[in-house]
């Protein structure tokens, strides 16, 4: 039973990475204006397989989170905002 849980966890990790790569390909196709129907269909197939694996994993009693190093895409660095300097006001007297 432990071997089956480890195998399922390995498959889920691999599926997550494959899904991320497919999503990146799909984003590129969308940005170019190409059709992404094939890639979207493949992602949906991967999601259905993932769902079955997760269901089997929970029936075997495994509830620990599965961590993948490359699961999170790095965020863009925040744009630097100009530092607001206090305005020096000069009082002008009436003449």
DOSEDO-503711 format. One record per residue (C-alpha): y, x, z; residue in one letter. Coordinates in Angstrom, 1 decimal, decimal comma, always signed. Example, Ala and Ser with C-alpha at 12.3 -4.5 7.8 and 13.67 -1.06 7.14 Angstrom:
BEGIN
[atom [-4,5 +12,3 +7,8] 'a']
[atom [-1,1 +13,7 +7,1] 's']
! end
This chain:
BEGIN
[atom [+0,0 +0,0 +0,0] 'x']
[atom [+2,4 +2,9 +0,8] 'x']
[atom [+1,7 +4,4 -2,6] 'x']
[atom [+2,6 +1,1 -4,3] 'x']
[atom [+5,9 +0,8 -2,4] 'x']
[atom [+6,8 +4,4 -3,4] 'x']
[atom [+5,9 +3,7 -7,0] 'x']
[atom [+8,1 +0,5 -7,0] 'x']
[atom [+11,0 +2,4 -5,4] 'x']
[atom [+10,7 +5,1 -8,1] 'x']
[atom [+10,6 +2,5 -10,8] 'x']
[atom [+13,7 +0,7 -9,4] 'x']
[atom [+15,6 +4,0 -9,2] 'x']
[atom [+14,7 +4,8 -12,9] 'x']
[atom [+15,7 +1,3 -13,9] 'x']
[atom [+19,1 +1,6 -12,2] 'x']
[atom [+19,9 +4,8 -14,0] 'x']
[atom [+18,7 +3,3 -17,3] 'x']
[atom [+20,9 +0,2 -16,8] 'x']
[atom [+23,9 +2,3 -16,0] 'x']
[atom [+23,4 +4,3 -19,2] 'x']
[atom [+22,9 +1,1 -21,2] 'x']
[atom [+26,1 -0,4 -19,7] 'x']
[atom [+28,1 +2,7 -20,7] 'x']
[atom [+26,7 +2,5 -24,3] 'x']
[atom [+27,6 -1,2 -24,3] 'x']
[atom [+31,2 -0,5 -23,1] 'x']
[atom [+31,6 +2,1 -25,9] 'x']
[atom [+30,4 -0,4 -28,5] 'x']
[atom [+32,8 -3,0 -27,2] 'x']
[atom [+35,7 -0,6 -27,2] 'x']
[atom [+34,9 +0,3 -30,9] 'x']
[atom [+34,6 -3,4 -31,8] 'x']
[atom [+30,9 -3,2 -32,6] 'x']
[atom [+28,2 -5,7 -31,8] 'x']
[atom [+26,5 -5,0 -28,5] 'x']
[atom [+23,9 -7,8 -28,7] 'x']
[atom [+20,9 -5,5 -28,8] 'x']
[atom [+22,0 -3,4 -25,8] 'x']
[atom [+22,9 -6,6 -23,8] 'x']
[atom [+19,5 -8,0 -24,5] 'x']
[atom [+17,8 -4,8 -23,3] 'x']
[atom [+19,9 -4,9 -20,1] 'x']
[atom [+18,8 -8,5 -19,5] 'x']
[atom [+15,2 -7,4 -19,9] 'x']
[atom [+15,7 -4,6 -17,4] 'x']
[atom [+17,2 -7,1 -14,9] 'x']
[atom [+14,2 -9,4 -15,2] 'x']
[atom [+11,9 -6,4 -14,6] 'x']
[atom [+14,1 -5,3 -11,7] 'x']
[atom [+13,9 -8,8 -10,2] 'x']
[atom [+10,1 -8,8 -10,3] 'x']
[atom [+9,9 -5,3 -8,7] 'x']
[atom [+12,3 -6,3 -5,9] 'x']
[atom [+10,3 -9,4 -5,2] 'x']
[atom [+7,1 -7,5 -5,1] 'x']
[atom [+8,7 -4,8 -2,9] 'x']
[atom [+9,9 -7,4 -0,3] 'x']
[atom [+6,5 -9,1 -0,2] 'x']
[atom [+5,0 -5,7 +0,7] 'x']
[atom [+7,4 -5,5 +3,6] 'x']
[atom [+9,8 -2,8 +2,3] 'x']
[atom [+13,4 -3,6 +3,2] 'x']
[atom [+15,0 -0,1 +3,3] 'x']
[atom [+17,9 +0,5 +0,8] 'x']
[atom [+17,1 +2,6 -2,3] 'x']
[atom [+19,8 +5,2 -2,8] 'x']
[atom [+20,6 +6,6 -6,2] 'x']
[atom [+23,0 +9,5 -6,5] 'x']
[atom [+24,4 +8,6 -9,9] 'x']
[atom [+24,5 +4,8 -9,1] 'x']
[atom [+28,2 +4,8 -8,5] 'x']
[atom [+30,5 +5,8 -11,3] 'x']
[atom [+33,3 +8,1 -10,2] 'x']
[atom [+36,6 +6,4 -10,1] 'x']
[atom [+39,6 +7,5 -12,0] 'x']
[atom [+42,0 +9,6 -9,9] 'x']
[atom [+45,0 +7,5 -8,8] 'x']
[atom [+48,1 +8,2 -10,7] 'x']
[atom [+50,7 +10,1 -8,8] 'x']
[atom [+53,7 +8,0 -7,8] 'x']
[atom [+57,1 +9,6 -7,8] 'x']
[atom [+58,4 +10,2 -4,3] 'x']
[atom [+61,3 +7,9 -3,6] 'x']
[atom [+64,2 +10,0 -2,3] 'x']
[atom [+66,8 +8,3 +0,0] 'x']
[atom [+70,0 +7,6 -1,8] 'x']
[atom [+73,1 +9,3 -0,3] 'x']
[atom [+75,9 +6,9 -0,3] 'x']
[atom [+79,4 +8,3 -0,3] 'x']
[atom [+82,1 +6,1 +1,2] 'x']
[atom [+85,3 +6,2 -0,7] 'x']
[atom [+88,5 +5,4 +1,1] 'x']
[atom [+91,2 +3,2 -0,3] 'x']
[atom [+94,4 +4,8 -1,5] 'x']
! end
